[in-house]
Amino acid sequence: MIPLGQSALSLDDFSDIVFKQEQIALHAAALEKIDTNFRFLQEFSSDKLIYGINTGFGPMAQYKVKEEDLLKLQYNLIRSHSSGSGALLSPLLVKALMIARLNSLMQAFSGVHTDVVELLTTLINKNITPCIFEHGGVGASGDLVQLAHLALVLIGEGEVIYEDKICATADIYKQLGIKPLSVHVREGLAILNGTSAMTGIGMVNIIQAQKLLEWATMLSAMTNEVVEAFDDHFSYELNIVKHHVGQNRIAAMFRDILKDSKMIRNRSEHLYHPGNIGHDVFEDKVQEYYSLRCVSQVLGPVYDTIAQAEKILVDELNSVNDNPVIDHVNGNVFHGGNFHGDYVSLEMDKLKIAVTKLSMLSERQLNYLLNEKLNQKFPPFVNLGVLGLNFGMQGMQFTATSTVAENQTLSFPMYVHSIPNNNDNQDIVSMGCNAAIMTKKVIGNSFEVLSIQLMTILQAIDHLECQSKLSTHTLHLYTEVRKFFPKFIEDAPKYKDLERVSSFLQTTDPAISFKTSAS
């Protein structure tokens, strides 16, 4: 059970709730604080003009709303902004969104009744996820459209996904004895105004990007291993003279993965041998291609980018991103723009660019393994059958190349793609939810590219029959994946194998991680 409202929610806490179905509970002191905040707003707003309570919304804020229509105003906001389109967000991403919204409301600066956070907690714990669409939010007054669909479910309308079926919210509430939310003062605006869609999706992106980077490092090490590369490019001595945390973490992980490999070569024992200096042409390649030799310099910035994104997103997760901010401690209501999603949008753009570069590295390593003129070690396309008659991994390379090309196009930043809207009230916006969704796509694509690289590496290992020379870590991965992706010689459709390998990478923690190799 993970308590909310007691302390800041960490990435690990968030991951446990989303991926491991950990239950949540609301801290009693935090609930008291929310109640105090709500009662302050009730009294404070009784004789004052406050945006979104007794005024219209956005450019309609110049119009006062009659007292008898104040609650209807909140329902109108929810219903009118439930206007999303496109594909539905997956239940996992919606759950992430709900946790982010709940955690923001738990800060007790939104003036909501405790009914809101208690109902959100019930839905999260029971895995009841609202139907929320990808398209709609511009990320400036928050993720208005996505969060409107959340609010619509809270008031008992719209649809939810429950036990893998789309159902009417009212039917599920009746079946499970759940009472819909009744608006008290400003619950409609408080639920809609926030960065919780982009933040929830962004947190999932970071968790998956960390795993992706660990696998990319593992596969880069395996690629170096099967081609019998030299060891100095990932040595402590070479990397420590460059003062970047990420580069040195990647290099350290390389050393851990390959520490007992019998295939990686020591330069001193080979090229530095006095007998070599007399040759005019060296048969051994003096230095490997960049995709093999510069892994720590390429993946190091990816590591640093993920680390920075984690810091920013966790800060956002634990922030108040509502407007106005209801401050019962200082006895005032402050109007501003904490709903603006630029922090998240920028980090998601940086993350997807970094992940795209990761997929490009994987594709280049794949190409090296498939091209016999480059590696001078394997048959074309690591074809274990009859050359000309069989095709090996040739067909799968097209998929990898195509997918990386899509990543490159998706990497155009949303952060600088503001379009004024809302009668120019929202004259500069973040497009943060778009950025987060596109980043999710890039990460998913990259798992597919790495899967094709892994399949190729396993075929290369079988061609060399070098299993006994592999490091402990790489042999373990070889053994585990060969259980469901066996060696092949004759041509057969590979799309289901690709799906299985990709699922394995996305759901399995590498045997070695940055958390253990950082020291």
URUR-V709761 format. One record per pair of residues at least 6 apart in sequence whose C-alpha atoms are under 8 Angstrom apart, sorted by the first residue. I is the first residue (numbers start at 1). J is the second residue. Records with the same first field share a line. If there is no record, write none. Layout:
I = J  J
This chain:
1 = 22  23  24  25
2 = 13  17  22  23  24  25
3 = 24  25  26  27
4 = 24  25  26  27  103  106
5 = 26  27  29  30  31  103  106  107
6 = 27  29  30
8 = 318
9 = 103  314  317  318
10 = 314
11 = 203  207  310  314
14 = 96  99  203
15 = 204  207
16 = 22
17 = 23  24
18 = 92  95  96
19 = 92
21 = 125
23 = 125
24 = 121  125
25 = 121
26 = 118  121
30 = 106  107  108
31 = 106  114
33 = 108
34 = 106  107  108  109  111  112  113  114
35 = 112  113  114
36 = 328
37 = 108  109  110  111  112  326  327  328
38 = 110  111  112  113
39 = 111
40 = 111  328  331
41 = 111  326  328
42 = 185
44 = 332
45 = 53
49 = 55
51 = 57  61  324  335
52 = 61  186  189
53 = 70  185  186
54 = 64  65  66  67  70
55 = 61  62  63  64  65
56 = 62  63  64  65  73
58 = 422  425
59 = 422  423  425
65 = 73
70 = 185
71 = 183  184  185  186
74 = 183  186  187  188  189
75 = 183  188
77 = 148  188  189
78 = 148  149  151  152  188  189  192
79 = 148  152
81 = 144  145  148  149
82 = 145  146  148  149  152
83 = 136  145  149
84 = 132  133  134  135  136  145  146  149
85 = 133  134  135  136
86 = 133  134  135
87 = 133  134  135
88 = 131  132  133  134
89 = 131  132  133  134
91 = 129  130  161
93 = 200  201  204
94 = 129  130  132  197  200
95 = 124  127  129  200
96 = 197  200  201  203  204
97 = 196  197  198  199  200  201
98 = 120  124  150  196  197  200
99 = 124  200
100 = 196  197  199  200  317
101 = 191  194  195  196  197
102 = 117  120  121
103 = 317  318
104 = 317  318  319  320  321
105 = 112  117  320
106 = 117
107 = 318  319  320
109 = 320  322  325  326  327  328
110 = 190  320  322  323  324  325  326
111 = 185  186  187  190  326
112 = 184  185  186  187  190
113 = 184  187
115 = 181
116 = 154  181  187
119 = 154  180  181
120 = 154
123 = 129
127 = 162
128 = 160  161  162
129 = 160  161  162
130 = 149  150  153  158  159  160  161
131 = 149  150  158  159  160  161  166
132 = 146  149  150
133 = 146
134 = 146  434  437
135 = 146  434
136 = 143  144  145  146
137 = 143  144  145  146  431  433  434
138 = 144  429  430  431  432  433  434
139 = 195  198  339  340  341  342  429  430  431  432  433
140 = 339  340  341  426  428  429  430  431
141 = 193  194  337  339  340  426
142 = 192  193  194  195  196  321  339  340  341
143 = 192  193  194  195  196  197  198  433
144 = 192  193  194
145 = 192
146 = 197
147 = 191  192  193  194  196  197
148 = 191  192
149 = 158
150 = 191
151 = 188  191  192
152 = 158
153 = 159  160  169
154 = 180  181
155 = 180  181  182
156 = 169  170  173  179  180  181
157 = 168  169  170
158 = 168  169  170
159 = 166  167  168  169
160 = 166  167  168  169
161 = 167
162 = 172
172 = 178
173 = 179  180
190 = 322  323
193 = 321  322  323  339
194 = 321  322  338  339  340
195 = 321  339  340  341
196 = 317
197 = 433
198 = 341  344  345  432  433  434  435  436  437
199 = 313  316  317  344  436
200 = 317
201 = 433  436  437  440
202 = 313  344  348  436
203 = 310  313  314
205 = 436  439  440  443
206 = 306  309  310
208 = 443  506
209 = 306  355  443
210 = 303  306
211 = 506  509  510
212 = 443  446  447  505  506
213 = 299  302  303  358
214 = 510  512  513  514
215 = 450  505  510
216 = 358  362  450
217 = 250  253  254  295  299
218 = 254  257  474
219 = 450  453  454
220 = 292  295  362  365
221 = 254  257  258
222 = 457  474
223 = 292  365  369  457
224 = 264  292
225 = 258  261  263  264  470
226 = 263  457  460  461
227 = 375  377
228 = 263  264  265
229 = 263  264  265  288  292
230 = 264  265  266  267  288
231 = 264  265  266  267
232 = 238  266  267
233 = 239  293  294
234 = 251  252  254  255  293  296
235 = 251  252  255
236 = 248  251  252
239 = 247  248  251  296
240 = 248
244 = 300
245 = 300  304
246 = 296  299  300  301  302  303  304
247 = 296  297  298  299  300  301  303
248 = 296  300
249 = 300  514  517  518
250 = 295  296  299  300  303  514
251 = 296
252 = 517  518
253 = 512  513  514  517  518
256 = 517
257 = 471  472  473  474  512
258 = 264  471  472  473  474
259 = 471
260 = 470  471  472
261 = 469  470  471  472
262 = 469  470  471
263 = 469  470
271 = 284  286
276 = 282
287 = 293
291 = 361  364  365
292 = 365
298 = 357  358  361
299 = 358
301 = 354
302 = 351  354  355  358
305 = 350  351  354
306 = 351
308 = 347
309 = 347  348  351
312 = 343  344  347
313 = 344
316 = 344
320 = 338
321 = 337  338  339  340
322 = 337  338  339
323 = 334  335  336  337  338  339
324 = 333  334  335  336  337
325 = 333  334  335  336
326 = 332  333  334
327 = 333  334
340 = 429  430
341 = 429  430  431  432
342 = 415  429  430  432
344 = 432  436
345 = 414  415  430  431  432  433  435  436
346 = 415  432
348 = 432  435  436  439
349 = 411  412  413  414  415  435  436  439
351 = 439
352 = 411  438  439  442  443
353 = 408  411
355 = 442  443  446
356 = 404  407  408  411  442  443  446
358 = 446
359 = 404  446  449  450
360 = 404
362 = 449  450  453
363 = 400  401  404  449  453
365 = 453
366 = 397  452  453  456
367 = 397
368 = 374  375
369 = 375  378  381  382  456  457  460
370 = 378  379  380  381  382  393  394  456
371 = 380  381
372 = 378  379  380  381
378 = 460  463
380 = 387
381 = 391  392  393  394
382 = 392  393  456  459  460  463
383 = 390  391  392  393  489
384 = 392  459  463  488  489
385 = 391  392  489  490
390 = 489  490  491
391 = 491
392 = 489  491
393 = 456
396 = 452  494
397 = 452
399 = 449
400 = 448  449  452
403 = 445  446  448  449
404 = 445  446  449
407 = 442  445
410 = 438  442
413 = 435
414 = 430  431  432  434  435
415 = 430  431  432  435
416 = 430
417 = 430  431
418 = 428  429  430  431
419 = 427  428  429
420 = 426  427  428  429
421 = 427
447 = 502  505  506
448 = 498  499  502
450 = 502
451 = 498  501  502  505
452 = 498
455 = 485  501
458 = 478  482  487
459 = 487  488
461 = 467
462 = 487
467 = 475
473 = 511  512
481 = 501
484 = 500
485 = 497  501
